[in-house]
């Protein structure tokens, strides 16, 4: 979910189960009334799709979301289970106009598509002025052995929303045993929190070889660790 900059609206991505397509509901915080965006993004050979991130521009004229399709549909947040076995994955970053009052998810503009340059877009957030996408992109060989479902390298990159050109790399690291990632900017979008959830960690007990997630803020190309750093947070925001 993502609150609008002035706090008047809340966008929430939901679905009816692991084999159903996701939808976006925008709720008026004062009245509780809502508008729904759904449909329009069906793909042949894919049984549904998931929405992994939501963000607003400061003027609230655009609501940006990241959608991913897994084949067959085996979604665990931003990771596609058994994607390494050739079942396939597709991701896109799209924008909606909240003032339209609902409609199809494909009614807005396409900002970024999975490509050889950006082979695995786990999530993406729009800048306040709508000019820059900050994306969490995975690349490199798929990890083998287990879990063997996502590429082995993670980058936080900034990309022009107009051209798709990469502008800068904010941070890079091995993916490790993580399979869900939270990326959150502060109000200025100059500081970023990054949390990687350990695929095996349970959040309890001492740190071990089975608990190698990460949590911190990005600065000067480094991750400055924050507690807890065991890699099992359900979400994080500035």
C-alpha positions as a printed NumPy array, in Angstrom:
array([[  0.   ,   0.   ,   0.   ],
       [  1.031,   3.644,  -0.435],
       [ -0.457,   6.852,   0.977],
       [ -0.723,   9.889,  -1.285],
       [  1.664,  12.775,  -0.431],
       [ -1.078,  14.85 ,   1.23 ],
       [ -2.507,  11.855,   3.093],
       [ -5.932,  12.176,   1.505],
       [ -5.854,   8.834,  -0.351],
       [ -4.528,   5.344,   0.197],
       [ -3.688,   3.001,  -2.69 ],
       [ -3.826,  -0.724,  -1.886],
       [ -2.921,  -3.675,  -4.13 ],
       [ -4.914,  -6.863,  -3.434],
       [ -5.982, -10.097,  -5.1  ],
       [ -8.383, -12.971,  -4.431],
       [ -5.766, -15.695,  -4.144],
       [ -2.554, -17.037,  -5.716],
       [ -4.167, -17.747,  -9.094],
       [ -6.108, -14.485,  -9.471],
       [ -4.975, -11.191, -11.027],
       [ -4.192,  -8.293,  -8.724],
       [ -6.114,  -5.022,  -8.615],
       [ -5.519,  -1.557,  -7.156],
       [ -8.059,   0.157,  -4.914],
       [ -7.681,   3.857,  -4.085],
       [ -9.525,   4.792,  -0.892],
       [-10.539,   8.313,   0.143],
       [ -9.194,   8.656,   3.7  ],
       [-11.938,  11.115,   4.734],
       [-15.018,   9.352,   3.346],
       [-13.96 ,   5.733,   2.895],
       [-15.214,   5.708,  -0.699],
       [-13.004,   3.905,  -3.201],
       [-12.182,   3.478,  -6.87 ],
       [-10.833,   0.273,  -8.387],
       [ -8.415,  -0.397, -11.251],
       [ -8.471,  -3.955, -12.542],
       [ -8.194,  -6.003, -15.719],
       [ -6.413,  -5.265, -18.959],
       [ -3.115,  -6.962, -18.136],
       [ -3.862, -10.622, -18.897],
       [ -1.054, -12.484, -20.677],
       [ -1.291, -15.741, -22.567],
       [  0.322, -18.627, -20.686],
       [  0.279, -16.752, -17.365],
       [ -2.433, -17.496, -14.828],
       [ -2.387, -14.137, -13.069],
       [ -0.116, -11.334, -11.933],
       [  1.121,  -9.695,  -8.763],
       [  1.727,  -6.019,  -7.895],
       [  4.94 ,  -5.574,  -5.892],
       [  5.141,  -1.792,  -5.372],
       [  3.056,   1.4  ,  -5.425],
       [  4.149,   5.062,  -5.372],
       [  2.731,   8.531,  -6.094],
       [  4.025,  11.691,  -7.715],
       [  3.874,  14.769,  -5.467],
       [  1.041,  16.353,  -7.469],
       [ -0.938,  13.078,  -7.147],
       [ -1.53 ,  13.05 , -10.894],
       [  0.137,   9.648, -11.267],
       [  0.056,   6.431,  -9.268],
       [  2.882,   4.114, -10.353],
       [  2.912,   0.35 ,  -9.853],
       [  5.175,  -2.602, -10.622],
       [  3.464,  -5.723, -11.998],
       [  4.999,  -9.163, -12.448],
       [  3.756, -12.306, -14.163],
       [  5.1  , -15.775, -13.348],
       [  4.621, -18.848, -15.527],
       [  2.953, -20.845, -14.186],
       [  1.719, -18.416, -11.574],
       [  3.806, -19.157,  -8.476],
       [  4.329, -15.778,  -6.817],
       [  5.99 , -15.085,  -3.493],
       [  6.047, -11.296,  -3.362],
       [  8.728, -10.107,  -5.816],
       [ 10.213, -13.558,  -6.474],
       [  8.912, -16.13 ,  -8.952],
       [  9.232, -19.589,  -7.463],
       [ 10.972, -22.014,  -9.846],
       [ 11.505, -19.278, -12.423],
       [ 14.904, -20.896, -12.898],
       [ 13.222, -23.955, -14.396],
       [ 12.134, -22.056, -17.489],
       [  8.635, -21.222, -16.356],
       [  9.271, -17.585, -17.112],
       [  8.81 , -14.146, -15.616],
       [  7.771, -10.769, -17.012],
       [  7.683,  -7.399, -15.22 ],
       [  6.501,  -3.891, -16.118],
       [  6.276,  -0.486, -14.436],
       [  3.11 ,   1.448, -15.279],
       [  1.409,   4.707, -14.276],
       [ -2.292,   5.384, -13.647],
       [ -4.222,   8.659, -13.371],
       [ -6.007,   8.509,  -9.978],
       [ -8.357,  11.321, -11.04 ],
       [ -9.913,   8.964, -13.612],
       [-11.892,   7.323, -10.815],
       [-11.026,   3.73 , -11.645],
       [-10.736,   1.669, -14.808],
       [ -8.367,  -0.799, -16.428],
       [ -4.832,  -1.272, -15.177],
       [ -3.499,  -0.791, -18.71 ],
       [ -5.233,   2.582, -19.099],
       [ -2.12 ,   4.536, -18.098],
       [  1.294,   4.824, -19.673],
       [  4.009,   2.177, -19.681],
       [  7.164,   3.532, -17.998],
       [  9.564,   0.595, -17.989],
       [  9.592,  -2.96 , -19.267],
       [ 11.78 ,  -5.93 , -18.383],
       [ 14.66 ,  -6.149, -20.859],
       [ 18.221,  -7.381, -21.251],
       [ 19.339,  -4.184, -19.472],
       [ 16.814,  -4.685, -16.667],
       [ 16.261,  -8.469, -16.627],
       [ 14.456,  -8.805, -13.279],
       [ 12.621,  -5.714, -11.986],
       [ 11.647,  -6.63 ,  -8.42 ],
       [ 10.1  ,  -3.242,  -7.596],
       [ 10.197,   0.364,  -8.769],
       [  9.194,   3.721,  -7.276],
       [  8.556,   7.037,  -9.016],
       [ 10.21 ,  10.295,  -7.933],
       [  8.038,  13.116,  -6.594],
       [  8.354,  15.051,  -9.876],
       [  7.67 ,  11.986, -12.025],
       [ 10.964,  12.139, -13.913],
       [ 12.957,   9.332, -12.289],
       [ 12.299,   5.687, -11.493],
       [ 14.282,   4.127,  -8.663],
       [ 14.252,   0.38 ,  -9.278],
       [ 15.461,  -2.693,  -7.489],
       [ 16.881,  -4.817, -10.317],
       [ 18.318,  -8.337, -10.124],
       [ 20.773,  -9.68 , -12.675],
       [ 23.422, -12.332, -13.165],
       [ 23.09 , -16.133, -13.099],
       [ 20.211, -17.686, -11.196],
       [ 21.315, -19.014,  -7.813],
       [ 21.915, -22.744,  -7.602],
       [ 21.394, -24.679,  -5.373],
       [ 18.319, -23.777,  -3.337],
       [ 16.431, -21.56 ,  -3.618],
       [ 17.633, -21.218,  -7.221],
       [ 14.826, -18.896,  -8.218],
       [ 16.315, -15.389,  -8.569],
       [ 19.52 , -13.892, -10.058],
       [ 22.494, -13.633,  -7.742],
       [ 23.121,  -9.874,  -7.827],
       [ 21.009,  -6.914,  -6.685],
       [ 21.276,  -3.27 ,  -7.771],
       [ 19.346,  -0.162,  -6.774],
       [ 19.383,   1.984,  -9.915],
       [ 17.826,   5.26 , -11.016],
       [ 16.34 ,   5.392, -14.504],
       [ 14.857,   8.174, -16.64 ],
       [ 11.076,   7.747, -16.782],
       [ 11.058,   9.434, -20.201],
       [ 13.751,   7.416, -21.979],
       [ 14.478,   4.319, -19.874],
       [ 18.154,   5.352, -19.745],
       [ 20.026,   4.375, -16.595],
       [ 21.129,   7.507, -14.754],
       [ 23.082,   6.136, -11.786],
       [ 23.619,   3.135,  -9.547],
       [ 22.944,   3.829,  -5.879],
       [ 23.965,   0.466,  -4.455],
       [ 24.969,  -3.089,  -5.438],
       [ 25.381,  -6.345,  -3.536],
       [ 24.989, -10.132,  -3.841],
       [ 21.381, -11.229,  -3.452],
       [ 22.335, -13.896,  -0.909],
       [ 19.501, -16.047,   0.461],
       [ 16.954, -13.203,   0.29 ],
       [ 13.754, -13.445,  -1.728],
       [ 11.722, -10.331,  -0.798],
       [ 13.099,  -6.781,  -0.803],
       [ 11.704,  -3.524,   0.608],
       [ 12.918,  -0.202,  -0.789],
       [ 11.683,   3.017,   0.832],
       [ 12.707,   6.679,   0.263],
       [ 12.589,   9.521,   2.734],
       [ 10.55 ,  12.621,   1.879],
       [ 13.416,  14.107,  -0.145],
       [ 14.051,  10.815,  -2.031],
       [ 17.757,  11.324,  -1.321],
       [ 17.951,   8.658,   1.385],
       [ 16.775,   5.078,   0.896],
       [ 16.059,   2.191,   3.231],
       [ 16.742,  -1.296,   1.87 ],
       [ 15.633,  -4.507,   3.558],
       [ 16.267,  -8.012,   2.211],
       [ 14.244, -10.849,   3.746],
       [ 16.039, -14.135,   4.341],
       [ 14.352, -17.042,   2.591],
       [ 15.056, -19.299,   5.592],
       [ 15.085, -16.91 ,   8.549],
       [ 12.224, -16.917,  11.048],
       [ 13.115, -13.714,  12.874],
       [ 13.871, -15.577,  16.109],
       [ 17.072, -16.753,  17.744],
       [ 20.68 , -15.814,  17.04 ],
       [ 22.021, -14.952,  13.624],
       [ 23.188, -18.094,  11.795],
       [ 24.082, -19.367,   8.345],
       [ 20.346, -19.733,   7.763],
       [ 19.688, -16.102,   8.628],
       [ 21.653, -13.871,   6.275],
       [ 19.275, -11.126,   5.242],
       [ 20.127,  -7.435,   5.483],
       [ 18.634,  -4.147,   6.63 ],
       [ 19.981,  -0.6  ,   6.447],
       [ 20.087,   2.72 ,   4.638],
       [ 21.994,   3.478,   1.45 ],
       [ 24.658,   6.175,   1.514],
       [ 27.688,   6.768,  -0.758],
       [ 27.276,   3.391,  -2.397],
       [ 27.241,   1.498,   0.916],
       [ 24.562,  -0.09 ,   3.082],
       [ 24.727,   1.31 ,   6.61 ],
       [ 23.204,  -1.411,   8.742],
       [ 20.223,  -0.858,  11.02 ],
       [ 18.772,  -3.111,  13.688],
       [ 17.345,  -5.637,  13.383],
       [ 19.744,  -6.786,  10.673],
       [ 18.714, -10.453,  10.626],
       [ 16.721, -10.065,   7.429],
       [ 13.195, -10.758,   8.552],
       [ 11.152,  -7.557,   8.603],
       [  7.597,  -7.446,   7.28 ],
       [  8.171,  -3.98 ,   5.827],
       [  9.958,  -0.733,   6.514],
       [  9.519,   2.953,   5.693],
       [ 11.024,   6.355,   6.495]])
